[in-house]
Structures are given as C-alpha cells and as structure tokens.
Amino acid sequence: MATSTAAPMAKAERSSTVYVYLVAAVVSLGSFLMGYSLVIISGAIIFLKAAFNLNPTEVGFAVSSAAIGCILGPLIGGAIGDRLGRRRALTLTGLFFAASAIGTAFPSSMSEFNAFRVVGGLGVGIASAVLPIYLSEIAPASMRGRLVAVYQLAMVIGGLSSTAVSYFLSFSGNWRWMLGAQFLPAAGLILGVMFVPESPRWLMEKGRLNEARRVLGRIGGVEYAESEERAIVLATSAKQEKVAIKELLRSGTRVALFIAVSLAVLQQLSGDNIIFLYAPIIFQKAGFVRAQDALLQTVLMSCWNLACTLFAFWLVDRAGRRPLLLAGTFGMTIGFVLMGMIFYFGIVGWRVLAVVLLCVGAYAAGLAPVSWLIMSEIFSTRLRGRAMAVASFAVWVSFFISGQAFPPAVAYLEKRFGNIAIAFWVCACVSCLAFIFASKMVPETKGKTLEEIAASWTKGKRA
C-alpha cells in the first residue's frame, strides 16, 4: 500500500519540478537578452568605430550608453513589479528589447544608436530588478539556488550567443545583423510570459489567496502549498502599506541593504565587466590583431564562461553561497595580478587567453551568480521589490562608470606608461576587497526559506 501511494507522489513531485524549470526557462529569455544586449557591443564596436570614426570617449559612450537605461530600469521595474505584478514587468522588458534591436540595427547617426542602446538598457534594468525576484519567489527552498542560477546561466548563454554571432558576421563586417538578431528572443519573451504564472508571494501580498494557492500547488503539491502559505502569511503584513525607501534603513534591514549594494558595486568594478565589454579590443592589444582572431578568442572565453557557470549552477545548493563567493573572488584577485603582468612584460599568445580564462572562470563560478542570488534572498517579500531596485541601481551605476572609463583610461595609460598593466592591478585590488567583504559580511543562506532569511535580520543575527 505504501509503495502504491509513494509512486504517484514521486511522479507528482517530478512533474512539479519539471514545471518550475520550464517556467524558469521561459522567463530567463529576459536574462538571455541581458547577456546578448550587453555583450554584443563588444563585437560590434570594432566595426562601429570605423564606420562612425569614433574617438576613445565616443567608444566608451557607445559601449556604456545602455547603462543609462539600466540605471533607470530598476526604478521603473521595481515599481511595476510591486504594483502590477512580476509578469507585466517582464512583458515590458521584452518590448524594450524588441525596440532596441530594431533601432540599433538601423540608426541614422551615433546619437540615434546611443538612444536606442538606452532603450535596450531599460529592458536590462527592469529584468535585473524583476527576474531574480520572480525566480526566487516561485522556487522551493531546495531549488532556489539552482533556479536563480538559471538567471545567470541564461545571461551567460546570451553573451556566448552574441560573441558567436559577432565572430561569424565579422568576416562581412555586418554589425547591423549583430545587433538586430536580438529581436527574435525578445518576441519569444513577450509571447512566453503569457503562459507563466504570477509570483505566488506577490499574489498573497495583494490578497489574491486562491490564485496563490493554485500556483503553489502547481509548483510543489498540496502539502507544499499549505506550508508555504503559512510561512508567507506569518512573514507579511495584512495591511497593504506602501513601502518607503526609509524602511530599508531600519535596524537589521539596513545591514541587508548594505550587503546587497556592496555586492552590486563590487561585482561591476572587479574587472570582469571590463573584460566582457572590451574582450576583442583587449585581445587585439595582446597580439591578436585581426578582428576575426580577437573575436575567436572571445568566443573561446565565452564558452569557458558558460562551463564555469554550469559548474556553479550544480554546486551552489550543495556547497553553499559563501564558499563559491570566497573561492571566486580569491581566484579573480590572482588572475588580475597576472593579467597586469601580461601587459607589463608584453607577453602574447596562448598565455593571454589562459589568464583571461582564470579571471572569467573565477567570476562566473563565484561573484557573478552568487551576488544576484544573495541580493534576491535576503529581503522580506514586502521589501524585496524596492530593495532589489536599489541594488540593481547600484549595479548599473557601477557598470556605467567602469564601461565609460576604460577606453580613456587605456589611452592615457598607453601614452603615459606604454602599457595598460595598472588598469588590471586596480581590478585585482577591487577583487581582493570583494574577498575580504565576503568573508566578513556575507551570510550563508543555503537551505533556508526566504521568510527565515528575512526574519534573521530583525533578530539581530546573520541568516
């Protein structure tokens, strides 16, 4: 009798798991587009620079202009996600990406190109604020790390896809098709969101209990739905109060906010952001002069990035968040020290690629996925949308600063010192700071429900 009962239960559990992964796959088209939209410029900029005769400052703005939209996007996305639901915010994301694909592929001037990059940046910013929240809110605690890692995984696949497209189109120099290709996944996101459920935690916040129970039941079954409902009810207020920014600064919660914002800034200023944005240019300066050769190294780098992200995806709910974060930031520190030495001593060839792979691998297996995961986990349901908007705002301000500053800094360092080693040694210092911060401040959240993690801050202890 027990066996006959256990078999249907196991089948139902497998069905629920598959359903959750399917939902994650659909909405992660948004993070795929984030990766594609942000990284495609690294291949296209080689041809844009020649087509529009850009100077170093103009190159920097063409690359980083998307960050203006990324900065504003979380503010829009956080408000829409909290008031109208996560699904509607994701639909808006798809619309922005689709408009950007068309506008950047057929600009009449660089001003028009940059304007549509800003539009695409709005899509990136909204997705960065809403997607991690949505994934964490539909995921059972046992799956949450892997599911939110899907967000990073899809972004990496998007970046890899963009480098592959750039490489194959580099022989013809067709930068328009490089940028316009993102219209197809954008359309897929818009259509796909129609078939996924709303966040059950958001539904309960809005008093739509029956809908929330149906979604929870589909995710994990009846018993899971009942236990999660009790946990959510205990963790949230019955009053639908507007969340003010000052509430994030209350005792306990402000520590969580400090951790989230610090991780956001360190993630972008640690140096790997620069590698992804300017990889072909960096490889050209390291001896791979032809555009095709530089882009081929970028494709290899992106493949390695994907492999390391898959490793983190497998390990994050087994080893925990802190071990990955500490190992990753330590590896990044060593990698950027070596990167500086590569340029200081004028080393070329396969050793350049090897050191780049060390930096990228350490980032992809540690700071990249774990930062987003921690940021999406450590706030209560009621505060999560607003808190993620603040953290995402910090991400994209830092992204803009690093992306805009690199080309003029490279031009100055080459003129003043004859190489760009110092730029990478600065990145090593930031990575070292990230290691120290992670070891002192970042809590372990593995295996805890979102409600338990949020409650730990008000109890005056780490999660």
Salt bridges, closest charged atoms under 4 A:
ASP82 OD1 - ARG86 NH1 3.01
GLU137 OE2 - ARG86 NH2 2.89
GLU137 OE2 - ARG384 NH1 3.00
GLU211 OE2 - ARG208 NE 2.90
GLU228 OE1 - ARG201 NH2 2.60
GLU229 OE2 - ARG213 NH2 2.90
GLU241 OE1 - ARG382 NH2 3.07
GLU247 OE1 - ARG250 NH1 3.86
GLU247 OE1 - ARG382 NH1 2.77
ASP293 OD2 - ARG290 NE 3.16
ASP317 OD2 - ARG146 NH1 3.88
ASP317 OD1 - ARG321 NH1 2.80
GLU377 OE2 - ARG144 NE 3.05
GLU377 OE2 - ARG321 NH2 2.61
GLU414 OE2 - LYS285 NZ 3.06
GLU451 OE2 - ARG201 NE 3.07
